[in-house]
């Protein structure tokens, strides 16, 4: 976890993107530049949200779920 992520969460944000530069020591040539960009996505879930997601995952993995959908035609 980065310091920026901690500050965002401390401010009460539950979902956010952070863009930043990443510096590397590669040689500059036609395919490499010394600066790269990185994007981090953060989404915090409550225990209730995670329970719902797990139930949805379990339902989708159950073959009877797909059989019921295909029978609705």
ABEGO torsion letter per residue (X at the ends): XBAAAAAAAAAGBABBBBBBBBBBABBBBAABBABBBBBBBBBBBBAAAAAAAAAAAAAAABAAAAAAAAAAX
